[in-house]
Amino acid sequence: MKVVADLCIVPMGVGPSVSPYVREIKAIIDASPLTAEMHANGTNIEGELADICRLAEACEARLHELGVQRVFFTMTFSSRRDKEQAMADKLRAVQ
């Protein structure tokens, strides 16, 4: 099932700045074949639901490798069964 997801991953217990960890997550997402756009509070990703979930798992595993013991993440999903709709299509519809 193709979806558009909004993924937010927050490493816990690493201090007030999480930028170094976000850079690591961004590198994993950028290396994936999925279409993704980072925004101020997370990343929009489009693709198959299973692929996006695997990508989120890979991000969490990388944070664990970096010594992060606790990770808080949220994902919200949007799907359409009546037609295919990419992230860009959704934005064009409201502009």
C-alpha positions as CSV (number, residue, x, y, z in Angstrom):
1,M,0.0,0.0,0.0
2,K,1.4,3.4,-1.0
3,V,1.3,6.0,1.6
4,V,2.6,9.4,2.5
5,A,4.1,9.4,6.0
6,D,5.3,12.1,8.4
7,L,8.2,10.8,10.5
8,C,9.6,12.5,13.6
9,I,12.4,10.8,15.5
10,V,13.7,12.3,18.7
11,P,16.8,10.8,20.5
12,M,16.2,11.1,24.2
13,G,18.9,11.8,26.9
14,V,21.5,13.3,24.6
15,G,21.2,17.0,25.7
16,P,19.3,20.0,24.3
17,S,20.7,19.8,20.7
18,V,19.9,16.8,18.6
19,S,21.4,18.1,15.3
20,P,24.2,15.5,15.1
21,Y,21.7,12.7,15.4
22,V,19.3,14.3,12.9
23,R,22.1,14.5,10.4
24,E,22.7,10.7,10.8
25,I,19.0,10.0,10.3
26,K,18.9,12.4,7.3
27,A,21.8,10.5,5.7
28,I,19.9,7.2,6.0
29,I,16.7,8.7,4.6
30,D,18.6,10.4,1.7
31,A,20.4,7.1,0.9
32,S,17.0,5.3,0.6
33,P,15.2,5.1,-2.7
34,L,12.1,6.6,-1.2
35,T,11.0,10.2,-1.9
36,A,11.5,12.3,1.2
37,E,11.3,16.0,2.2
38,M,12.7,17.2,5.5
39,H,10.8,19.9,7.3
40,A,11.3,21.7,10.6
41,N,9.8,19.0,12.8
42,G,10.4,15.8,10.8
43,T,10.3,14.3,7.3
44,N,7.6,13.6,4.9
45,I,8.2,10.3,3.1
46,E,6.2,8.6,0.3
47,G,6.4,5.0,-0.7
48,E,5.2,1.6,0.3
49,L,4.1,1.4,3.9
50,A,6.4,-1.6,4.6
51,D,9.4,0.2,3.1
52,I,8.8,3.3,5.2
53,C,8.5,1.2,8.4
54,R,11.8,-0.5,7.5
55,L,13.4,2.9,7.0
56,A,12.2,4.0,10.4
57,E,13.7,0.9,12.0
58,A,17.0,1.5,10.3
59,C,17.0,5.1,11.7
60,E,16.3,3.8,15.2
61,A,19.0,1.1,14.9
62,R,21.6,3.8,13.8
63,L,20.8,5.9,16.8
64,H,21.3,2.8,19.0
65,E,24.7,2.3,17.4
66,L,25.5,5.9,18.3
67,G,24.8,5.1,22.0
68,V,21.3,6.6,22.2
69,Q,19.4,4.4,24.7
70,R,15.9,5.9,24.3
71,V,14.2,7.1,21.1
72,F,10.8,8.7,20.8
73,F,9.3,8.6,17.3
74,T,6.0,9.3,15.8
75,M,4.7,8.4,12.3
76,T,1.4,9.5,10.8
77,F,0.2,8.0,7.5
78,S,-2.1,9.2,4.7
79,S,-3.3,6.8,2.0
80,R,-5.7,7.0,-0.9
81,R,-7.4,4.1,-2.6
82,D,-9.3,6.1,-5.2
83,K,-6.2,7.5,-7.0
84,E,-2.4,7.7,-6.7
85,Q,-1.3,11.0,-5.1
86,A,2.2,12.1,-4.4
87,M,3.3,14.6,-1.8
88,A,3.7,17.2,-4.6
89,D,0.1,16.6,-5.8
90,K,-1.2,17.2,-2.3
91,L,0.6,20.5,-2.1
92,R,-0.5,21.6,-5.6
93,A,-4.1,21.0,-4.6
94,V,-4.0,23.7,-1.9
95,Q,-1.9,26.3,-3.7
